[in-house]
């Protein structure tokens, strides 16, 4: 006879998003893992039961593109506040970028400082990116051995001129770095914009006194994205390096990457909620809270991105949560305002609300983009990214029938600027669970303890 409380928790009566189907199922958990999936699991066998009637249960988001600015810049955003926003947004694992912390994660010693800053201070699980920068090629193998998930490089200036900050790659560093990274069987993530094009156009705009949001957009055209993508693909073809293109803003960019994949290249592509929700018109309305690079595009480009998503050409959607103090968003001209969108808390609600509730895209496709695609690409698929027996019990519970207007007081991030404040979101996260433990609930807020662990 089964022992009483052989399960720690059963989530009952939820509409569960699996890899290939959506169906009413109960989920049984033990020791942080999913151990049973079935209809009408016996509630008497569990220590705790959660009734998810009327709610959709999805795998927690894996956000592979997050900037939490410790060590060194915790006054921008630290692990506590950043992971709080992610937990409230239905994200259960994130991968922290090697900038803008000081020092950036381009040495093992910097990585150790970052891990020390994160330890016991994150609400959800995390992995760490290493950086590829000039003068540090010899650090790639030690960083690999220390457990970074992959490497990140900028093909345009990251925007911080200070001596200690992360630097963009030159062509030599990019090519030689790819050779080393290919030998390590790791992925190189790239910010793909051509620095010669965007620097020249930006300087020309400043010289002419053309300093508005639309001038900024004009200074970073789609061709700058395409040139960098194609140059990186050419180098990767010579070296065999696996690539991941971050925050692609154009259909043409996605198509170039898709064609490379069809030729047999090991390459993936992400886009971000801001390119799917906002346009350059919003930049005038919302100001620097919506400034990013590549910049927001026009409404036609936004629709083309949704089209390639529906066709399955995009591998994942990530927030590119890039926070800064509010004062850095205030400048005399738009070029001088800090670029970066603080959107970690809103990704799931934006993509499920717009993609499924409004546009009717399948929840299985959106879960692939938010969870299982990232898990597979970055080696987390053994435990993360999917609701299946043996996986970590990482979930987000969503009410697809509840919409609300995002207000500043809803945000858990350190600095309360977001381009989505004042926007209607077309679904509502009710709770987030990490390895079977509730880390966020709509009414109760965040859990008292921080359960997040480093995922090597």
C-alpha positions as CSV (number, residue, x, y, z in Angstrom):
1,X,0.0,0.0,0.0
2,X,1.3,3.5,-0.9
3,X,2.7,5.5,1.9
4,X,0.7,8.6,2.9
5,X,2.4,11.8,1.5
6,X,4.4,10.0,-1.1
7,X,4.2,13.2,-3.1
8,X,5.2,16.7,-1.8
9,X,2.7,18.6,-4.0
10,X,0.1,17.9,-6.6
11,X,-1.1,20.7,-8.9
12,X,-4.7,19.6,-9.9
13,X,-7.1,20.6,-12.6
14,X,-4.8,22.9,-14.6
15,X,-4.5,23.1,-18.4
16,X,-1.0,21.9,-18.9
17,X,1.3,22.8,-21.8
18,X,3.4,19.8,-22.8
19,X,5.9,19.6,-25.6
20,X,3.3,18.7,-28.3
21,X,-0.1,19.2,-26.7
22,X,-2.2,21.1,-24.2
23,X,-4.4,19.1,-21.9
24,X,-6.0,18.9,-18.5
25,X,-3.6,17.1,-16.3
26,X,-2.5,16.8,-12.7
27,X,1.2,17.1,-11.9
28,X,2.8,15.2,-9.0
29,X,6.1,16.4,-7.5
30,X,8.6,14.9,-5.1
31,X,12.0,16.3,-4.0
32,X,11.8,19.1,-6.6
33,X,11.1,16.8,-9.6
34,X,8.0,16.0,-11.6
35,X,7.3,12.3,-10.8
36,X,3.7,11.9,-12.0
37,X,1.5,13.3,-14.8
38,X,-2.0,12.0,-15.0
39,X,-5.7,12.7,-14.8
40,X,-7.2,12.5,-11.3
41,X,-4.1,12.0,-9.2
42,X,-5.0,11.0,-5.7
43,X,-4.8,14.1,-3.5
44,X,-4.7,12.0,-0.3
45,X,-1.2,10.9,-1.3
46,X,0.3,14.5,-1.3
47,X,1.5,16.7,1.5
48,X,0.1,19.7,-0.3
49,X,-2.5,20.2,-3.1
50,X,-2.9,23.3,-5.3
51,X,-6.1,23.6,-7.3
52,X,-5.2,25.2,-10.6
53,X,-8.8,25.2,-12.0
54,X,-9.1,27.8,-14.8
55,X,-5.3,28.3,-15.0
56,X,-2.8,27.4,-17.6
57,X,0.4,25.6,-16.3
58,X,3.5,26.1,-18.4
59,X,7.2,25.3,-17.9
60,X,9.0,28.3,-16.3
61,X,10.6,30.7,-18.7
62,X,14.4,30.3,-19.3
63,X,15.6,33.8,-20.1
64,X,19.0,33.5,-21.7
65,X,19.6,37.2,-22.0
66,X,19.6,39.1,-18.7
67,X,22.0,41.9,-17.4
68,X,22.2,41.9,-13.6
69,X,25.0,44.3,-12.9
70,X,26.9,42.7,-10.1
71,X,29.7,42.8,-9.2
72,X,30.4,46.5,-9.2
73,X,27.2,48.1,-10.4
74,X,24.6,46.7,-8.0
75,X,23.1,50.2,-7.8
76,X,21.9,49.5,-11.4
77,X,20.4,46.2,-10.7
78,X,21.5,43.3,-8.5
79,X,20.7,39.6,-8.2
80,X,18.1,40.2,-5.5
81,X,15.9,42.7,-7.3
82,X,16.6,41.4,-10.8
83,X,15.7,37.8,-9.9
84,X,12.7,39.0,-8.0
85,X,11.4,40.6,-11.2
86,X,12.1,37.4,-13.1
87,X,10.3,35.2,-10.6
88,X,7.3,37.5,-10.6
89,X,7.4,37.3,-14.4
90,X,7.3,33.5,-14.5
91,X,11.0,32.9,-15.2
92,X,12.6,30.1,-13.3
93,X,16.1,30.1,-14.9
94,X,18.1,32.9,-16.4
95,X,21.6,33.3,-17.9
96,X,23.4,36.4,-16.8
97,X,25.4,38.4,-19.3
98,X,29.1,39.3,-18.8
99,X,28.3,43.0,-18.8
100,X,27.7,45.6,-17.4
101,X,29.2,44.4,-14.1
102,X,32.6,45.8,-13.2
103,X,34.7,43.7,-13.7
104,X,32.9,42.1,-16.6
105,X,32.9,38.3,-16.7
106,X,35.9,38.0,-19.0
107,X,38.2,36.2,-16.4
108,X,37.7,33.4,-13.9
109,X,38.4,35.8,-11.1
110,X,35.6,38.1,-12.3
111,X,33.3,35.1,-12.7
112,X,34.1,34.1,-9.1
113,X,33.1,37.6,-7.9
114,X,29.9,37.3,-9.8
115,X,29.0,33.9,-8.4
116,X,29.8,35.2,-4.9
117,X,27.4,38.1,-5.5
118,X,24.7,35.7,-6.7
119,X,25.0,33.0,-4.0
120,X,21.9,32.7,-1.8
121,X,20.6,36.0,-3.3
122,X,18.6,34.8,-6.3
123,X,15.0,33.8,-6.2
124,X,15.4,31.5,-9.3
125,X,18.1,29.4,-10.9
126,X,20.9,31.0,-13.0
127,X,23.8,30.2,-15.3
128,X,26.6,32.6,-16.3
129,X,27.9,33.8,-19.7
130,X,31.6,34.5,-20.2
131,X,32.8,37.3,-22.5
132,X,34.9,37.4,-25.7
133,X,36.8,40.7,-25.7
134,X,40.2,41.9,-27.2
135,X,43.2,40.9,-25.3
136,X,41.6,38.1,-23.4
137,X,41.6,35.1,-25.8
138,X,43.7,33.2,-23.2
139,X,40.9,33.4,-20.7
140,X,38.4,31.5,-22.8
141,X,39.5,28.0,-21.9
142,X,39.7,28.7,-18.1
143,X,36.2,30.3,-18.2
144,X,35.0,27.2,-20.0
145,X,36.5,24.9,-17.4
146,X,35.0,27.1,-14.6
147,X,31.5,26.4,-16.0
148,X,30.3,29.3,-18.2
149,X,27.3,28.3,-20.4
150,X,28.9,30.0,-23.5
151,X,30.5,33.3,-24.6
152,X,29.1,36.6,-25.6
153,X,30.7,39.2,-27.9
154,X,29.7,42.6,-29.2
155,X,30.3,43.5,-32.8
156,X,29.4,47.2,-32.0
157,X,30.3,49.3,-29.0
158,X,28.5,48.3,-25.8
159,X,28.2,52.0,-24.9
160,X,30.2,52.2,-21.7
161,X,33.5,54.1,-22.5
162,X,35.1,53.5,-19.1
163,X,38.4,51.6,-19.0
164,X,37.1,48.6,-17.0
165,X,34.0,48.0,-19.1
166,X,33.3,45.3,-21.7
167,X,34.7,46.0,-25.1
168,X,33.5,45.1,-28.6
169,X,35.6,42.6,-30.6
170,X,37.8,43.5,-33.6
171,X,37.8,41.1,-36.5
172,X,41.0,39.3,-35.4
173,X,39.5,38.6,-31.9
174,X,36.2,37.4,-33.4
175,X,37.9,35.0,-35.8
176,X,40.5,33.6,-33.3
177,X,37.9,33.5,-30.5
178,X,35.6,31.4,-32.8
179,X,38.4,28.9,-33.4
180,X,38.9,28.4,-29.6
181,X,35.2,28.3,-28.8
182,X,34.6,25.8,-31.6
183,X,37.3,23.6,-30.0
184,X,35.5,23.8,-26.7
185,X,32.1,22.9,-28.2
186,X,30.6,26.0,-26.8
187,X,28.2,28.6,-28.3
188,X,29.2,32.2,-29.1
189,X,26.4,34.7,-28.6
190,X,26.6,37.8,-30.7
191,X,25.3,41.4,-30.6
192,X,25.3,41.8,-34.4
193,X,25.5,45.5,-35.5
194,X,28.2,46.8,-37.7
195,X,30.3,49.3,-35.6
196,X,31.7,51.2,-38.7
197,X,28.1,51.8,-40.0
198,X,26.4,52.7,-36.7
199,X,29.3,54.8,-35.4
200,X,29.6,56.8,-38.7
201,X,25.9,57.4,-38.9
202,X,25.6,58.3,-35.2
203,X,28.4,60.8,-35.4
204,X,26.9,62.3,-38.6
205,X,23.5,62.8,-36.8
206,X,25.2,64.5,-33.8
207,X,27.2,66.8,-36.1
208,X,23.9,67.9,-37.8
209,X,22.2,68.4,-34.5
210,X,19.7,65.6,-35.4
211,X,19.2,64.2,-31.9
212,X,15.6,62.9,-31.7
213,X,14.4,59.3,-31.2
214,X,13.7,58.9,-34.9
215,X,17.3,60.2,-35.7
216,X,18.6,57.5,-33.4
217,X,16.6,54.8,-35.2
218,X,17.9,56.1,-38.5
219,X,21.5,55.8,-37.3
220,X,21.1,52.1,-36.7
221,X,19.5,50.7,-39.8
222,X,18.6,47.1,-40.5
223,X,21.6,46.9,-43.0
224,X,24.0,47.3,-40.0
225,X,22.4,44.3,-38.4
226,X,22.6,42.3,-41.7
227,X,26.2,43.2,-42.4
228,X,27.3,42.0,-38.9
229,X,25.2,38.8,-39.2
230,X,26.7,37.9,-42.5
231,X,30.3,38.6,-41.5
232,X,29.8,36.5,-38.3
233,X,28.3,33.6,-40.3
234,X,31.2,33.8,-42.8
235,X,33.7,33.5,-39.9
236,X,31.7,30.7,-38.3
237,X,31.6,28.8,-41.6
238,X,35.4,28.9,-41.7
239,X,35.9,27.9,-38.0
240,X,33.0,25.6,-37.3
241,X,31.9,27.8,-34.3
242,X,28.3,27.4,-33.1
243,X,26.6,30.8,-33.0
244,X,23.6,32.3,-31.3
245,X,22.4,35.7,-32.5
246,X,20.8,37.8,-29.7
247,X,18.0,40.3,-30.0
248,X,17.5,40.2,-33.8
249,X,15.1,43.0,-34.8
250,X,14.4,42.3,-38.5
251,X,12.8,39.6,-40.6
252,X,15.8,39.9,-43.0
253,X,18.1,39.1,-40.1
254,X,16.1,36.0,-39.2
255,X,16.0,34.9,-42.8
256,X,19.8,35.2,-43.2
257,X,20.3,33.0,-40.1
258,X,17.6,30.5,-41.2
259,X,19.3,30.1,-44.6
260,X,22.7,29.4,-42.8
261,X,21.0,26.8,-40.7
262,X,19.5,25.2,-43.8
263,X,23.1,25.0,-45.2
264,X,24.0,22.9,-42.2
265,X,25.4,25.6,-39.9
266,X,25.0,25.3,-36.1
267,X,23.2,28.6,-35.5
268,X,20.2,29.9,-33.5
269,X,18.4,33.2,-33.3
270,X,16.5,35.0,-30.5
271,X,14.3,38.1,-30.6
272,X,12.8,40.1,-27.8
273,X,9.3,41.1,-26.6
274,X,10.1,44.8,-27.3
275,X,10.5,44.1,-31.0
276,X,7.2,42.2,-31.0
277,X,5.2,44.7,-29.0
278,X,6.6,48.2,-29.7
279,X,7.5,50.3,-32.7
280,X,9.6,53.3,-33.4
281,X,6.5,55.4,-33.0
282,X,6.4,54.3,-29.3
283,X,9.9,55.7,-28.9
284,X,8.6,59.2,-29.4
285,X,5.7,58.5,-26.9
286,X,7.7,56.6,-24.3
287,X,11.1,58.2,-24.6
288,X,14.3,56.6,-23.4
289,X,12.6,53.8,-21.4
290,X,12.1,52.2,-24.8
291,X,15.6,53.0,-26.2
292,X,17.6,49.9,-27.1
293,X,20.1,48.7,-29.8
294,X,19.2,47.5,-32.3
295,X,16.4,50.0,-32.1
296,X,12.7,49.5,-32.4
297,X,11.6,49.1,-36.0
298,X,8.3,50.1,-37.8
299,X,5.0,48.4,-37.5
300,X,5.5,46.5,-40.8
301,X,8.7,45.0,-39.5
302,X,7.0,44.0,-36.2
303,X,4.3,42.1,-38.2
304,X,7.0,40.4,-40.2
305,X,8.7,39.2,-37.0
306,X,5.4,37.7,-35.8
307,X,5.1,36.0,-39.2
308,X,8.5,34.3,-38.9
309,X,7.7,33.3,-35.3
310,X,4.5,31.6,-36.5
311,X,6.5,29.8,-39.2
312,X,8.9,28.4,-36.6
313,X,12.0,30.3,-37.8
314,X,12.8,31.9,-34.4
315,X,14.5,29.7,-31.8
316,X,13.7,31.6,-28.6
317,X,12.5,34.9,-27.1
318,X,14.5,36.5,-24.3
319,X,14.0,39.8,-22.4
320,X,17.4,41.4,-22.8
321,X,16.6,42.9,-19.4
322,X,19.1,45.8,-19.4
323,X,18.4,48.1,-16.4
324,X,20.1,51.3,-15.3
325,X,19.3,54.1,-12.8
326,X,16.5,56.4,-13.9
327,X,18.9,59.4,-14.2
328,X,20.8,57.6,-17.0
329,X,17.6,57.6,-19.1
330,X,17.5,61.4,-18.7
331,X,19.7,63.3,-21.2
332,X,19.6,66.5,-23.3
333,X,19.5,64.4,-26.5
334,X,18.4,60.9,-27.3
335,X,21.8,59.6,-28.3
336,X,23.2,60.3,-24.8
337,X,20.4,58.5,-22.9
338,X,21.5,55.0,-21.8
339,X,20.1,52.3,-24.1
340,X,18.5,49.2,-22.6
341,X,15.0,48.0,-21.9
342,X,14.1,46.8,-18.4
343,X,11.5,44.2,-19.2
344,X,12.4,41.0,-17.2
345,X,9.1,40.9,-15.4
346,X,6.8,41.2,-18.4
347,X,8.2,38.8,-21.0
348,X,5.8,35.9,-20.4
349,X,2.7,38.0,-20.0
350,X,3.6,40.0,-23.2
351,X,4.3,36.9,-25.3
352,X,1.4,34.8,-24.1
353,X,-1.0,37.7,-24.1
354,X,-0.1,39.0,-27.5
355,X,1.0,35.8,-29.1
356,X,-1.7,33.4,-27.8
357,X,-4.6,35.4,-26.4
358,X,-4.7,38.0,-29.2
359,X,-3.0,36.3,-32.2
360,X,-4.0,32.7,-31.5
361,X,-0.5,31.1,-31.8
362,X,-0.3,27.7,-30.1
363,X,0.8,27.6,-26.5
364,X,3.1,24.7,-27.5
365,X,5.0,27.0,-29.9
366,X,5.3,29.8,-27.4
367,X,6.5,27.4,-24.7
368,X,9.2,26.2,-27.1
369,X,10.3,29.8,-27.6
370,X,10.3,30.7,-23.9
371,X,11.5,27.5,-22.3
372,X,12.4,24.3,-24.2
373,X,14.3,26.0,-27.1
374,X,16.6,27.9,-24.7
375,X,17.0,24.7,-22.5
376,X,18.1,22.6,-25.5
377,X,20.5,25.2,-26.9
378,X,22.4,25.9,-23.7
379,X,22.6,22.4,-22.3
380,X,19.9,22.7,-19.6
381,X,17.4,20.2,-21.2
382,X,18.1,17.3,-18.8
383,X,16.3,19.2,-16.0
384,X,14.7,22.3,-17.4
385,X,12.4,23.7,-20.1
386,X,9.6,21.2,-20.2
387,X,6.8,19.7,-18.2
388,X,7.7,16.0,-18.2
389,X,8.5,13.2,-15.7
390,X,12.0,13.6,-14.4
391,X,12.3,17.3,-15.1
392,X,12.6,20.0,-12.4
393,X,9.2,21.1,-11.1
394,X,9.6,24.6,-12.6
395,X,6.2,26.1,-13.5
396,X,4.4,29.3,-14.1
397,X,0.6,29.4,-13.6
398,X,-1.2,31.9,-15.8
399,X,-4.7,33.2,-16.0
400,X,-5.5,33.7,-19.7
401,X,-8.8,35.3,-18.9
402,X,-7.5,38.2,-16.8
403,X,-6.0,41.3,-18.3
404,X,-4.6,44.3,-16.4
405,X,-2.7,47.6,-16.9
406,X,0.9,47.4,-15.8
407,X,1.7,50.1,-13.2
408,X,5.0,51.1,-11.7
409,X,4.1,49.6,-8.3
410,X,3.7,46.2,-9.9
411,X,7.4,46.1,-10.7
412,X,10.0,44.3,-8.5
413,X,13.1,45.5,-10.4
414,X,15.3,48.1,-8.7
415,X,14.6,51.0,-11.0
416,X,10.9,51.3,-11.9
417,X,11.2,52.3,-15.6
418,X,9.7,50.1,-18.2
419,X,8.2,50.9,-21.7
420,X,5.3,48.6,-20.7
421,X,4.0,50.8,-17.9
422,X,0.5,52.0,-18.9
423,X,0.0,49.1,-21.4
424,X,-2.7,46.5,-21.1
425,X,-1.3,43.0,-20.7
426,X,-3.7,40.3,-21.8
427,X,-3.0,37.6,-19.2
428,X,-1.8,37.5,-15.6
429,X,0.8,35.4,-13.8
430,X,-0.7,33.9,-10.7
431,X,2.3,31.9,-9.3
432,X,5.8,30.7,-10.1
433,X,7.3,27.5,-8.8
434,X,11.0,26.5,-8.7
435,X,11.7,22.9,-8.1
436,X,8.3,22.4,-6.5
437,X,8.6,25.4,-4.2
438,X,6.5,28.5,-4.6
439,X,8.8,31.5,-5.2
440,X,6.1,34.0,-6.2
441,X,2.3,34.3,-5.8
442,X,0.2,37.2,-7.1
443,X,-1.3,38.1,-3.7
444,X,1.4,36.9,-1.3
445,X,4.3,38.2,-3.4
446,X,7.8,36.7,-3.2
447,X,8.8,33.8,-1.0
448,X,10.8,34.6,2.1
449,X,13.7,32.4,1.1
450,X,15.8,32.6,-2.1
451,X,16.0,29.1,-3.6
452,X,18.0,30.0,-6.8
453,X,21.0,27.9,-7.5
454,X,23.9,28.1,-10.0
455,X,23.2,25.7,-12.9
456,X,26.6,24.8,-14.3
